[in-house]
Amino acid sequence: MVTPVNPPPLDRTSPPQRTDAWRERAATLPEGVRVRVLRAVYGDPRAAAELVPRLTDRQARGLDPLPTDPAGLAPALLRERRAEIRALPDNTRLLLLLAAADQYPVPTDAFPRAVMAARLDTRSLDAADAAGIAHAGAGGVVFRDAWTRIAAYETGSPADRRDVHRLLARVLGGAGETPWRSWHRGAGAPGPSGRLAADLGAAARTAATAGRFPLGRALAERAAALCPEPSEQARLLTRAAGYAWRSGDGERARRLAAAGSEDALSGVLALRAGNAGEAFDALVSAADRTGCDAGAREGSRFTARTQAPATHLLARATEAAIYTGDLRRLREASRVADRLGIVPPGTLGGLVAAFDGRYEDARDLLEAAAGRCGPGGDPTVLIHAGIAALLLGDHTRAATATVRAAASARARGTPVTVPQAMEFRVYADFWTGRPRAGEAAATDALWQAHATGQDNGACHLQAALAMFAALTGDADLCRERAASARSYALARGLGLPAALAQWALAVLDLSGGRFAAAAARLRALAGFGPGHGHRAVRHLATPHYVEAAVRTGDTRVARVAHADYHRWANAVRSPDDLALSARCRALLTPGAEAVDHYRVALDLHSHGTRDFERARTELLFGSTLRRLRRRAEARDRLHSALEAFDSFGAPHCAARARSELRALGTPATPTRTGPDNPTGRLTAQQFLVARMAAEGATNREIADRLALSPRTIDHHLRGVFSRLGIRSRIELVRLIAEVDESEGGATG
């Protein structure tokens, strides 16, 4: 049985009791499973509530893919829809069957031509319209909902279905319509056919080359169903799994991949939703075998023309090592590259050099990788450019590369890559003074990661959201997100999100004046091994560790950590890293001698982009000046820090600045949103809803993304309009665009 290419959003309103039943059952599921259940049933809460009890324990825990057969998703709902279809006149059912075959599971837009070719009378659709089942639209038939369309197709007899597919194939005669014609020919076939399977396989390759991966998946899967040869059938299913993965259908990809045993695909799936250590092994093995096989075919060791697949797999292996935090294993990938005679990805070589302490070599290799961030490039290359830029402390270039990676992925028809790009974009958003906008983008990316079956990436984004909550002072939310991220990460050996979540908790402690707790958390980062901690995160957190350690009087280890941090900052010549190194030196220097180091830090900050850390430097400097009784300059520094924290939406940091000002006997500037940032009047949830609405999402689509009811979204939007003093979505779009423009060009 065939099933849909891409589940569309829900297009009807469900009664409250159906929604309540779904919410009650959804509470027992992990967040990622909840999102994918709703997506699998086209956003229908009744179907979702019906599906949950039918899940196996492993499916309910997200360990096995969800069912894909509509009859197994919501059989009771489908029976109701079928009964409604069967009650219609024969001519009406035939038109609905033709329309459904034209739309499901592959949309081909051939219904009007088929009606004309068969001389069918579309007035027969009046009965469906009167029953509220479907009506005629400009381009064909508009069904009441997705389940009605499925029922219209599956109610037809096998012979009738074959007939309408053959009719649709006949009218798709255009030069560019070959893949869709092939689909209908395959769907109309009565049984296995090697020739037809080969034609469908070729059409699948053509569709995938054009970036139409959902169509390529459907063609390859149908080719496998018609193929009489088991080994070729397995290859076709593996191809279908790969196409499904790229199109963002992670559940189907996992189900199809189970029929094959390809290391490359297994490695990618494990990287994004399994054990990252196992993913590394599979990807390095696949790269080695791919390279050797290609070299043997070419009659030489390796050639430039054939190195791309192996290089791509080594890039993926690099990502697996980054996720686990086991950077020592990168040497294995580097040795494979040497043996194959190919140039390893820049991030691979750069990380190996950094791990070996060869910081200048690491800088040069990472700089070369970061430079490959031009628009329209390969999304994986652009993501690695962003990672390299982050390691170099170049947040502007990191933001540019990752935004371009997401745009390129969308343009190439591979939405699965978009949330991965956003995972690394958030690091730039942490410190550049846009925590609330970054939080909104990360929340949207979290939903995309879950929807596309990338729970490892979702875990990373959950840890990032914990950091945003720490920066904005939402202690309960920070702890909740950090606990969720660490629980998932530790079970799957994901050192990167585990360490990031730990760092977020330390930032929360540091901002709240709990210096001993912050120091203990950050010290633990150094002791955690792969799968629990991360050397790169430990390095990035050094300035916070130094601050916490100084406040607790334990500076011995902090001085060692700062020395290494300073050596890296000098090697990469990042103004932000050098500024933070100078701040560390100021904290480690007693009395008035610290003042010059703070001045150096602020001068360097003026050439960087980490505005949040600049404000923290001003806060620390102002506090030092107050203790040194330099009241006038202390007041200026503290007022500057307070204004910045207010604009960033960081009330806990602003409270510390006010406390310092009160100690000076100086009135604190009241919190201001400023006329250029009216969104400061919104809560975090209101801001997220406002941004999605401004980007064109309907209330129903926003509700589906946030797992809320449309009524709640409507309530939030009314609050947004009231607080912003606007009356329409058009005004909201304009206002959000103006705020984004005023917040600066972080995307380059």
Wavefront OBJ file of the C-alpha trace (Angstrom):
o trace
v 0.000 0.000 0.000
v 1.299 3.483 -0.842
v 1.163 6.356 1.576
v 1.428 10.133 1.323
v 4.550 12.029 0.306
v 4.259 14.856 2.808
v 1.532 15.188 5.449
v -0.165 18.569 4.987
v -1.225 20.751 7.902
v -4.622 20.196 9.453
v -7.268 22.081 7.511
v -10.313 21.766 9.741
v -11.299 22.566 13.294
v -11.628 19.667 15.725
v -14.200 19.669 18.518
v -12.702 20.463 21.952
v -13.335 16.960 23.314
v -11.229 15.437 20.533
v -8.422 17.845 21.280
v -8.694 17.060 24.996
v -8.422 13.314 24.354
v -5.279 13.874 22.314
v -3.704 16.138 24.917
v -4.355 13.624 27.668
v -2.668 10.830 25.716
v 0.103 13.069 24.359
v 1.247 13.814 27.900
v 2.631 10.268 28.118
v 4.875 10.682 25.045
v 8.281 12.305 24.555
v 8.098 15.662 22.813
v 9.556 14.363 19.559
v 7.057 11.505 19.357
v 4.181 13.928 20.022
v 5.257 16.140 17.144
v 5.686 13.207 14.752
v 2.375 11.603 15.729
v 0.538 14.808 14.873
v 2.454 15.095 11.624
v 1.721 11.488 10.677
v -2.034 12.004 11.102
v -2.140 15.339 9.264
v -2.553 17.309 12.475
v -5.914 15.715 13.298
v -6.248 15.425 17.116
v -8.876 12.676 16.884
v -6.635 10.549 14.663
v -3.689 11.270 16.967
v -5.690 10.160 20.022
v -6.656 6.987 18.161
v -3.067 6.236 17.157
v -1.370 6.575 20.568
v -2.809 3.388 22.154
v -1.838 1.447 19.025
v 1.864 2.303 19.366
v 4.313 -0.304 20.578
v 6.407 0.523 23.614
v 9.429 1.202 21.422
v 7.409 3.419 19.087
v 6.002 5.352 22.031
v 9.558 5.955 23.280
v 10.765 7.065 19.845
v 13.049 4.054 19.355
v 11.121 2.577 16.401
v 9.495 4.486 13.528
v 5.776 5.156 13.578
v 3.405 3.211 11.293
v 2.910 4.654 7.811
v -0.120 2.693 6.563
v -3.213 4.944 6.972
v -5.294 1.932 8.032
v -2.878 1.418 10.907
v -2.866 5.071 11.937
v -6.546 5.779 12.537
v -8.735 2.873 11.409
v -11.931 4.107 13.113
v -11.681 7.564 11.557
v -10.893 6.051 8.168
v -13.922 3.743 8.423
v -16.166 6.751 9.030
v -14.727 8.582 6.038
v -15.125 5.513 3.822
v -18.769 5.139 4.844
v -19.393 8.757 3.848
v -17.794 8.181 0.447
v -19.740 4.966 -0.173
v -23.008 6.803 0.439
v -22.404 9.004 -2.627
v -23.579 8.238 -6.187
v -21.284 6.121 -8.381
v -20.370 8.997 -10.740
v -19.461 11.202 -7.776
v -17.259 8.484 -6.264
v -15.491 8.045 -9.602
v -14.647 11.752 -9.809
v -13.437 11.750 -6.210
v -11.311 8.673 -6.896
v -9.763 10.371 -9.922
v -9.108 13.541 -7.920
v -7.626 11.584 -5.013
v -5.337 9.591 -7.338
v -4.174 12.900 -8.813
v -3.307 14.207 -5.338
v -2.439 11.141 -3.270
v 0.205 10.032 -2.597
v 1.940 12.020 -5.381
v 0.379 15.327 -6.483
v 0.435 15.502 -10.302
v -2.048 18.312 -11.155
v -3.581 16.378 -14.052
v -7.228 16.180 -12.912
v -8.691 18.795 -15.314
v -6.992 17.179 -18.324
v -8.126 13.711 -17.247
v -11.734 14.901 -16.872
v -11.669 16.360 -20.366
v -9.995 13.276 -21.882
v -12.565 10.916 -20.340
v -15.487 13.312 -21.003
v -16.582 13.185 -17.366
v -19.367 15.429 -16.060
v -18.068 17.454 -13.108
v -21.621 18.339 -12.086
v -21.551 15.005 -10.284
v -19.386 16.728 -7.658
v -22.457 18.632 -6.459
v -23.446 15.652 -4.335
v -20.051 15.676 -2.574
v -20.367 19.427 -2.045
v -23.831 19.041 -0.560
v -22.529 16.369 1.829
v -19.657 18.622 2.921
v -17.105 16.094 1.677
v -15.439 17.953 -1.206
v -16.061 20.733 -3.701
v -14.725 21.833 -7.050
v -11.878 24.321 -6.994
v -9.907 26.252 -9.594
v -7.359 23.459 -10.103
v -9.433 20.413 -9.254
v -11.205 19.001 -6.226
v -10.747 20.368 -2.705
v -11.332 17.674 -0.098
v -12.650 18.467 3.363
v -9.501 17.056 4.935
v -6.638 14.667 4.247
v -8.468 11.650 5.679
v -11.403 12.203 3.325
v -8.995 12.249 0.391
v -7.380 9.000 1.543
v -10.809 7.402 1.987
v -11.867 8.520 -1.494
v -8.834 6.734 -2.924
v -8.958 3.582 -0.834
v -12.726 3.116 -1.275
v -12.158 2.528 -4.984
v -11.708 -1.059 -6.140
v -8.174 -2.126 -7.208
v -9.338 -2.265 -10.826
v -10.848 1.239 -10.663
v -7.697 2.608 -9.072
v -5.547 1.106 -11.814
v -7.873 2.582 -14.447
v -7.700 6.143 -13.096
v -3.908 5.939 -12.769
v -3.643 4.818 -16.393
v -5.899 7.682 -17.443
v -3.735 10.176 -15.553
v -0.583 8.675 -17.106
v -2.037 9.153 -20.619
v -2.744 12.867 -20.138
v 0.712 13.581 -18.622
v 2.450 13.740 -21.975
v 4.541 16.899 -21.567
v 8.314 16.789 -21.970
v 8.880 17.715 -18.334
v 6.213 15.411 -16.930
v 8.044 12.107 -17.277
v 8.505 11.392 -13.521
v 4.794 11.973 -12.805
v 3.751 9.922 -15.820
v 6.056 7.142 -14.613
v 4.445 7.306 -11.190
v 0.954 6.741 -12.575
v 2.195 3.968 -14.870
v 3.710 2.224 -11.858
v 0.636 2.788 -9.698
v -1.529 1.330 -12.462
v 0.574 -1.816 -12.887
v -1.244 -5.045 -11.937
v 1.856 -6.867 -10.654
v 5.687 -7.156 -10.635
v 7.542 -5.987 -13.739
v 11.305 -5.723 -14.043
v 11.069 -3.329 -16.995
v 8.632 -1.013 -15.247
v 10.671 -1.145 -12.039
v 13.747 -0.054 -14.002
v 11.807 2.821 -15.590
v 10.539 3.946 -12.191
v 14.042 3.703 -10.714
v 15.385 5.932 -13.498
v 12.535 8.392 -12.962
v 13.283 8.424 -9.225
v 16.889 9.344 -9.937
v 15.773 12.142 -12.282
v 13.374 13.528 -9.677
v 16.005 13.413 -6.919
v 18.584 15.125 -9.138
v 16.079 17.947 -9.595
v 15.644 18.226 -5.811
v 12.198 16.588 -5.801
v 13.035 14.082 -3.093
v 9.447 13.301 -1.986
v 8.625 12.314 -5.573
v 11.908 10.401 -5.871
v 11.086 8.494 -2.699
v 7.614 7.523 -3.907
v 8.981 6.388 -7.294
v 11.821 4.356 -5.780
v 9.506 2.748 -3.234
v 7.002 1.812 -5.951
v 9.865 0.495 -8.117
v 10.917 -1.749 -5.231
v 7.360 -3.044 -4.890
v 7.311 -3.982 -8.595
v 10.869 -5.330 -8.754
v 11.038 -9.154 -8.982
v 14.758 -9.352 -8.065
v 15.416 -9.276 -4.256
v 18.893 -7.710 -4.336
v 17.764 -4.903 -6.651
v 14.659 -4.450 -4.536
v 16.869 -3.912 -1.468
v 18.934 -1.315 -3.348
v 15.786 0.528 -4.411
v 14.480 0.564 -0.838
v 17.804 1.967 0.371
v 17.571 4.715 -2.238
v 13.979 5.402 -1.211
v 15.111 5.668 2.415
v 17.804 8.171 1.468
v 15.347 10.274 -0.517
v 12.825 10.122 2.330
v 15.480 11.314 4.778
v 16.510 14.259 2.628
v 12.899 15.289 2.142
v 12.416 15.475 5.914
v 10.396 12.276 6.340
v 12.546 10.706 9.027
v 9.996 8.122 10.159
v 9.636 6.669 6.679
v 13.400 6.792 6.142
v 14.019 4.706 9.255
v 11.347 2.182 8.272
v 12.712 1.813 4.735
v 16.328 1.711 5.900
v 15.529 -1.316 8.071
v 15.178 -3.315 4.850
v 18.814 -2.624 3.883
v 22.214 -2.524 5.558
v 24.066 0.437 4.101
v 26.603 1.883 6.552
v 26.387 5.405 5.114
v 22.639 5.728 5.619
v 22.724 3.889 8.952
v 25.454 6.254 10.092
v 23.495 9.364 9.148
v 20.354 8.080 10.875
v 22.337 7.206 14.007
v 24.032 10.612 13.919
v 20.723 12.447 13.975
v 18.590 10.112 16.089
v 20.719 7.365 17.660
v 24.067 6.776 19.334
v 26.627 9.232 17.960
v 29.547 6.917 18.765
v 28.011 4.160 16.653
v 27.316 6.752 13.959
v 31.005 7.665 13.866
v 32.030 4.041 13.381
v 29.494 3.502 10.576
v 30.387 6.736 8.773
v 34.157 6.219 8.901
v 33.708 2.643 7.701
v 31.447 3.815 4.862
v 33.917 6.544 3.869
v 36.781 4.055 3.791
v 34.842 1.545 1.710
v 33.414 4.223 -0.620
v 36.863 5.621 -1.257
v 38.472 2.244 -1.876
v 35.649 1.127 -4.181
v 35.827 4.351 -6.158
v 39.590 4.100 -6.484
v 39.305 0.512 -7.704
v 36.739 1.478 -10.336
v 38.967 4.269 -11.567
v 41.987 1.987 -11.701
v 43.986 4.205 -9.351
v 44.302 5.010 -5.674
v 41.782 7.828 -5.729
v 40.769 10.635 -8.065
v 39.432 14.148 -7.666
v 36.240 13.187 -9.447
v 35.425 10.393 -7.015
v 36.554 11.929 -3.729
v 33.330 13.897 -3.029
v 31.240 11.017 -1.545
v 34.011 9.905 0.810
v 34.756 13.514 1.785
v 31.080 14.062 2.591
v 31.010 10.954 4.781
v 34.131 12.098 6.628
v 32.433 15.452 7.220
v 29.517 13.567 8.761
v 31.925 11.517 10.871
v 33.426 14.801 12.072
v 29.954 15.908 13.156
v 29.518 12.626 15.050
v 32.781 13.212 16.918
v 31.713 16.774 17.700
v 28.419 15.494 19.085
v 30.069 12.890 21.309
v 32.865 15.173 22.441
v 35.370 12.398 21.719
v 37.658 14.583 19.638
v 40.485 12.033 19.890
v 38.576 9.829 17.469
v 38.946 12.499 14.812
v 42.449 11.154 14.326
v 40.865 7.931 13.011
v 38.933 9.885 10.396
v 42.059 11.846 9.520
v 44.008 8.614 9.001
v 41.289 7.329 6.648
v 41.573 10.547 4.621
v 45.358 10.140 4.435
v 45.069 6.526 3.361
v 42.601 7.429 0.596
v 44.713 10.348 -0.530
v 41.976 12.947 -0.137
v 41.979 16.328 1.551
v 39.936 16.010 4.764
v 37.215 18.549 5.559
v 38.691 21.711 7.091
v 36.887 21.275 10.373
v 38.322 17.756 10.714
v 41.906 18.846 10.215
v 41.406 21.977 12.308
v 39.967 20.102 15.267
v 42.718 17.481 15.148
v 45.342 20.245 15.163
v 43.592 22.056 18.027
v 43.338 18.847 20.046
v 47.074 18.293 19.510
v 47.790 21.845 20.732
v 48.904 23.076 17.290
v 46.815 26.228 17.530
v 48.363 28.136 14.614
v 47.853 25.150 12.288
v 44.317 24.793 13.598
v 43.634 28.464 12.896
v 44.791 28.189 9.292
v 42.739 25.051 8.608
v 39.633 26.450 10.274
v 40.047 29.763 8.461
v 40.071 27.915 5.141
v 36.897 26.039 6.120
v 35.175 29.198 7.387
v 35.970 30.939 4.114
v 33.751 28.524 2.182
v 30.563 30.353 3.144
v 29.434 31.828 -0.158
v 25.706 31.844 -0.973
v 24.180 28.844 -2.715
v 26.860 26.380 -1.653
v 26.508 22.826 -0.413
v 24.586 22.960 2.901
v 26.989 20.573 4.658
v 29.986 22.638 3.585
v 28.229 25.786 4.798
v 27.403 24.217 8.167
v 31.049 23.262 8.592
v 32.019 26.807 7.613
v 29.758 28.002 10.427
v 31.290 25.575 12.929
v 34.786 26.684 11.921
v 33.807 30.347 12.265
v 32.410 29.708 15.755
v 35.672 28.083 16.819
v 37.513 31.115 15.452
v 35.263 33.463 17.436
v 33.818 35.008 14.266
v 30.114 35.106 15.118
v 29.091 37.272 12.184
v 30.542 34.819 9.689
v 29.103 31.889 11.650
v 25.625 33.416 11.450
v 26.050 34.134 7.750
v 27.227 30.600 6.937
v 24.485 28.855 8.896
v 21.695 31.064 7.538
v 22.983 30.398 4.032
v 23.137 26.680 4.804
v 19.464 26.702 5.772
v 18.530 28.712 2.668
v 20.531 26.407 0.402
v 18.944 23.328 1.986
v 15.461 24.685 1.336
v 16.361 25.583 -2.243
v 17.715 22.065 -2.848
v 14.637 20.367 -1.447
v 16.419 19.016 1.654
v 14.601 20.550 4.650
v 16.178 17.920 6.904
v 19.351 20.051 6.948
v 17.633 23.265 8.101
v 17.398 22.495 11.853
v 20.994 21.246 11.848
v 22.135 24.610 10.493
v 20.114 26.340 13.200
v 21.771 24.238 15.902
v 25.009 26.077 15.289
v 23.408 29.412 14.452
v 22.190 29.635 18.042
v 25.750 29.878 19.368
v 26.121 33.168 17.517
v 22.742 34.309 18.862
v 23.724 33.601 22.490
v 26.091 36.494 22.845
v 25.313 39.007 20.090
v 22.566 40.766 21.995
v 19.536 39.055 20.416
v 18.650 36.324 22.917
v 14.893 36.617 22.497
v 14.978 36.549 18.690
v 17.462 33.668 18.901
v 15.183 31.822 21.308
v 12.256 32.169 18.892
v 14.351 30.825 16.002
v 15.658 27.950 18.126
v 12.137 27.030 19.242
v 11.001 26.827 15.632
v 14.095 24.774 14.741
v 13.344 22.455 17.682
v 9.934 21.679 16.199
v 11.497 21.082 12.773
v 14.105 18.744 14.263
v 11.441 16.688 16.033
v 9.164 16.658 12.975
v 11.930 15.372 10.705
v 13.027 12.646 13.124
v 16.225 14.331 14.357
v 15.913 13.927 18.106
v 19.670 14.302 18.661
v 19.552 17.690 16.992
v 16.445 18.515 19.034
v 18.394 17.656 22.189
v 21.140 20.075 21.135
v 18.528 22.796 20.520
v 16.888 22.039 23.874
v 20.258 22.665 25.542
v 20.572 25.886 23.535
v 17.134 26.961 24.748
v 18.325 26.293 28.303
v 21.141 28.761 27.639
v 18.713 31.350 26.283
v 16.597 30.894 29.426
v 19.728 31.370 31.544
v 20.615 34.572 29.696
v 17.102 35.961 30.094
v 16.846 34.932 33.726
v 14.049 32.343 33.485
v 15.427 29.974 36.115
v 12.644 27.387 36.101
v 12.620 27.104 32.332
v 16.420 26.874 32.209
v 16.483 24.018 34.701
v 13.624 22.195 32.971
v 15.244 22.425 29.536
v 18.699 21.555 30.844
v 17.367 18.494 32.678
v 15.524 17.322 29.560
v 18.579 17.811 27.353
v 20.995 16.116 29.751
v 18.708 13.140 30.352
v 18.435 12.438 26.628
v 22.084 13.275 25.862
v 23.629 11.077 28.536
v 21.568 8.095 27.376
v 22.953 8.441 23.832
v 26.516 9.568 24.412
v 25.926 13.135 23.210
v 28.629 15.102 24.971
v 27.950 18.391 23.169
v 24.355 19.021 24.328
v 25.127 17.528 27.748
v 27.980 19.998 28.216
v 25.995 22.926 26.798
v 23.143 22.238 29.224
v 25.623 22.093 32.109
v 27.117 25.403 30.971
v 23.640 26.972 30.844
v 23.027 25.975 34.470
v 26.390 27.475 35.403
v 25.522 30.752 33.632
v 22.249 30.821 35.557
v 24.128 30.285 38.831
v 26.716 32.902 37.929
v 24.097 35.507 37.051
v 22.263 34.776 40.293
v 25.374 35.237 42.417
v 25.729 31.506 43.226
v 29.421 31.523 42.432
v 30.428 28.311 44.216
v 27.720 26.353 42.382
v 28.741 27.877 39.048
v 32.405 27.062 39.645
v 31.576 23.475 40.585
v 29.508 22.959 37.421
v 32.201 24.412 35.181
v 34.969 22.446 36.900
v 32.945 19.313 36.228
v 33.014 20.076 32.506
v 36.762 19.499 32.565
v 36.347 16.157 34.331
v 33.555 14.763 32.164
v 34.703 12.379 29.453
v 33.288 11.879 25.946
v 29.545 11.428 25.886
v 29.184 13.499 29.073
v 31.313 16.596 28.522
v 33.000 18.451 25.716
v 36.430 19.969 25.427
v 35.309 22.765 23.100
v 32.450 23.774 25.420
v 34.832 23.698 28.374
v 37.118 26.056 26.442
v 34.275 28.425 25.501
v 33.133 28.522 29.129
v 36.583 29.510 30.452
v 35.737 33.223 30.993
v 32.725 32.247 33.107
v 34.758 29.714 35.057
v 37.438 32.300 35.806
v 34.793 34.724 37.097
v 33.179 32.088 39.317
v 36.522 30.815 40.607
v 37.746 34.314 41.489
v 34.542 34.994 43.427
v 35.116 31.832 45.470
v 38.827 32.523 46.025
v 39.992 29.433 44.096
v 42.148 30.808 41.295
v 44.834 28.165 40.816
v 43.006 26.086 38.194
v 41.429 29.230 36.764
v 44.867 30.656 35.957
v 45.829 27.471 34.102
v 42.555 27.507 32.156
v 42.997 31.182 31.307
v 46.536 30.614 30.047
v 45.302 28.083 27.498
v 42.343 30.281 26.555
v 44.671 33.237 26.012
v 46.987 31.163 23.862
v 44.048 30.197 21.609
v 42.754 33.791 21.515
v 46.192 35.014 20.444
v 46.359 32.354 17.745
v 42.948 33.058 16.195
v 43.149 36.847 16.776
v 39.444 37.142 17.527
v 38.641 40.531 19.136
v 35.912 38.902 21.233
v 38.153 36.117 22.533
v 40.971 38.571 23.215
v 38.506 40.845 25.044
v 37.348 37.990 27.247
v 40.939 36.970 27.903
v 41.684 40.531 29.024
v 38.614 40.401 31.286
v 39.896 37.157 32.802
v 43.246 38.804 33.446
v 41.459 41.729 35.104
v 39.552 39.360 37.381
v 42.763 37.543 38.282
v 44.584 40.830 39.004
v 44.070 42.449 42.415
v 43.053 46.029 43.096
v 43.725 49.006 40.875
v 45.966 46.994 38.549
v 42.836 45.377 37.123
v 41.559 48.689 35.705
v 43.907 48.749 32.721
v 42.990 45.181 31.804
v 39.294 46.093 31.870
v 39.986 49.082 29.603
v 41.819 46.815 27.157
v 38.903 44.374 27.268
v 36.333 47.070 26.473
v 38.467 48.446 23.659
v 38.650 44.960 22.125
v 34.914 44.424 22.664
v 34.286 47.515 20.524
v 35.748 45.602 17.565
v 33.773 42.407 18.238
v 30.171 41.248 18.165
v 29.576 39.674 21.584
v 27.456 42.519 22.919
v 26.081 40.489 25.811
v 29.581 39.730 27.092
v 30.584 43.357 26.577
v 27.735 44.373 28.898
v 28.923 41.804 31.459
v 32.446 43.210 31.205
v 31.064 46.703 31.883
v 29.157 45.355 34.881
v 32.284 43.731 36.326
v 34.358 46.837 35.565
v 31.754 49.109 37.149
v 31.701 46.944 40.273
v 35.496 47.100 40.502
v 35.488 50.884 40.032
v 32.876 51.243 42.774
v 35.055 49.305 45.194
v 37.996 51.512 44.190
v 35.770 54.582 44.933
v 35.928 55.868 41.351
v 32.296 56.827 41.555
v 31.774 58.846 38.367
v 33.227 56.277 35.981
v 31.624 53.424 37.912
v 28.233 55.097 37.484
v 28.750 55.505 33.727
v 29.836 51.883 33.254
v 26.991 50.506 35.330
v 24.362 52.638 33.567
v 25.709 51.436 30.211
v 25.537 47.808 31.348
v 22.024 48.295 32.742
v 20.764 49.806 29.500
v 22.251 46.905 27.514
v 20.764 44.236 29.788
v 17.351 45.890 29.624
v 17.500 45.917 25.837
v 18.594 42.249 25.760
v 15.729 41.196 28.034
v 18.080 39.958 30.786
v 16.367 41.096 34.023
v 18.625 39.152 36.401
v 21.754 40.831 35.009
v 19.946 44.173 35.023
v 19.101 43.584 38.687
v 22.800 43.142 39.504
v 23.597 46.417 37.730
v 20.843 48.194 39.706
v 22.180 46.711 42.923
v 25.629 48.112 42.148
v 24.108 51.514 41.331
v 22.194 51.523 44.606
v 25.441 50.773 46.436
v 26.785 53.949 44.796
v 23.771 55.879 46.028
v 22.782 56.529 42.397
v 19.221 56.110 41.097
v 18.970 53.224 38.666
v 17.591 53.945 35.244
v 14.113 52.406 34.952
v 13.608 49.483 32.614
v 12.824 50.707 29.105
v 11.709 48.926 26.020
v 12.519 51.906 23.839
v 10.514 53.165 20.903
v 12.715 51.194 18.501
v 11.953 47.875 20.222
v 8.276 47.749 21.202
v 8.413 43.933 21.265
v 10.084 44.285 24.641
v 6.534 44.656 26.004
v 5.744 41.059 25.026
v 6.236 37.880 27.000
v 8.555 35.266 25.484
v 5.560 33.163 24.362
v 3.824 36.199 22.857
v 6.990 37.163 20.993
v 7.338 33.651 19.558
v 3.703 33.607 18.399
v 4.062 37.125 16.963
v 7.126 36.165 14.944
v 5.480 33.041 13.509
v 2.359 35.041 12.607
v 4.521 37.708 10.963
v 6.194 34.990 8.895
v 2.787 34.000 7.498
v 1.795 31.034 9.690
v -1.915 30.590 10.387
v -3.260 30.208 13.927
v -3.718 26.484 13.273
v -0.139 26.092 11.991
v 1.254 27.987 14.993
v -0.833 25.821 17.315
v 0.470 22.641 15.688
v 4.081 23.797 15.995
v 3.770 24.770 19.655
v 1.380 21.928 20.628
v -1.208 24.483 21.781
v -4.832 24.994 20.843
v -5.833 27.547 18.164
v -7.910 29.259 20.854
v -4.746 29.793 22.946
v -2.914 31.178 19.921
v -5.804 33.550 19.251
v -5.592 34.685 22.877
v -1.838 35.295 22.555
v -2.303 37.280 19.334
v -4.978 39.467 20.921
v -2.507 40.177 23.707
v 0.215 40.954 21.152
v -2.019 43.393 19.270
v -3.081 45.070 22.510
v 0.450 45.488 23.880
v 1.867 46.707 20.577
v -1.059 48.998 19.815
v -1.762 47.464 16.407
v -4.895 46.066 14.760
v -3.815 43.779 11.922
v -1.286 41.179 10.854
v -0.058 43.573 8.174
v 0.991 46.017 10.895
v 2.580 43.123 12.815
v 4.654 42.067 9.779
v 5.873 45.639 9.336
v 6.709 46.081 13.026
v 8.631 42.796 13.340
v 10.608 43.655 10.181
v 11.502 47.065 11.634
v 12.631 45.496 14.923
v 14.778 42.919 13.094
v 16.371 45.674 11.043
v 17.067 47.807 14.103
v 18.663 44.867 15.952
v 21.492 44.824 13.458
v 22.997 42.748 10.719
v 23.959 39.655 12.641
v 23.257 37.580 9.563
v 25.843 39.448 7.513
l 1 2 3 4 5 6 7 8 9 10 11 12 13 14 15 16 17 18 19 20 21 22 23 24 25 26 27 28 29 30 31 32 33 34 35 36 37 38 39 40 41 42 43 44 45 46 47 48 49 50 51 52 53 54 55 56 57 58 59 60 61 62 63 64 65 66 67 68 69 70 71 72 73 74 75 76 77 78 79 80 81 82 83 84 85 86 87 88 89 90 91 92 93 94 95 96 97 98 99 100 101 102 103 104 105 106 107 108 109 110 111 112 113 114 115 116 117 118 119 120 121 122 123 124 125 126 127 128 129 130 131 132 133 134 135 136 137 138 139 140 141 142 143 144 145 146 147 148 149 150 151 152 153 154 155 156 157 158 159 160 161 162 163 164 165 166 167 168 169 170 171 172 173 174 175 176 177 178 179 180 181 182 183 184 185 186 187 188 189 190 191 192 193 194 195 196 197 198 199 200 201 202 203 204 205 206 207 208 209 210 211 212 213 214 215 216 217 218 219 220 221 222 223 224 225 226 227 228 229 230 231 232 233 234 235 236 237 238 239 240 241 242 243 244 245 246 247 248 249 250 251 252 253 254 255 256 257 258 259 260 261 262 263 264 265 266 267 268 269 270 271 272 273 274 275 276 277 278 279 280 281 282 283 284 285 286 287 288 289 290 291 292 293 294 295 296 297 298 299 300 301 302 303 304 305 306 307 308 309 310 311 312 313 314 315 316 317 318 319 320 321 322 323 324 325 326 327 328 329 330 331 332 333 334 335 336 337 338 339 340 341 342 343 344 345 346 347 348 349 350 351 352 353 354 355 356 357 358 359 360 361 362 363 364 365 366 367 368 369 370 371 372 373 374 375 376 377 378 379 380 381 382 383 384 385 386 387 388 389 390 391 392 393 394 395 396 397 398 399 400 401 402 403 404 405 406 407 408 409 410 411 412 413 414 415 416 417 418 419 420 421 422 423 424 425 426 427 428 429 430 431 432 433 434 435 436 437 438 439 440 441 442 443 444 445 446 447 448 449 450 451 452 453 454 455 456 457 458 459 460 461 462 463 464 465 466 467 468 469 470 471 472 473 474 475 476 477 478 479 480 481 482 483 484 485 486 487 488 489 490 491 492 493 494 495 496 497 498 499 500 501 502 503 504 505 506 507 508 509 510 511 512 513 514 515 516 517 518 519 520 521 522 523 524 525 526 527 528 529 530 531 532 533 534 535 536 537 538 539 540 541 542 543 544 545 546 547 548 549 550 551 552 553 554 555 556 557 558 559 560 561 562 563 564 565 566 567 568 569 570 571 572 573 574 575 576 577 578 579 580 581 582 583 584 585 586 587 588 589 590 591 592 593 594 595 596 597 598 599 600 601 602 603 604 605 606 607 608 609 610 611 612 613 614 615 616 617 618 619 620 621 622 623 624 625 626 627 628 629 630 631 632 633 634 635 636 637 638 639 640 641 642 643 644 645 646 647 648 649 650 651 652 653 654 655 656 657 658 659 660 661 662 663 664 665 666 667 668 669 670 671 672 673 674 675 676 677 678 679 680 681 682 683 684 685 686 687 688 689 690 691 692 693 694 695 696 697 698 699 700 701 702 703 704 705 706 707 708 709 710 711 712 713 714 715 716 717 718 719 720 721 722 723 724 725 726 727 728 729 730 731 732 733 734 735 736 737 738 739 740 741 742 743 744 745 746 747 748
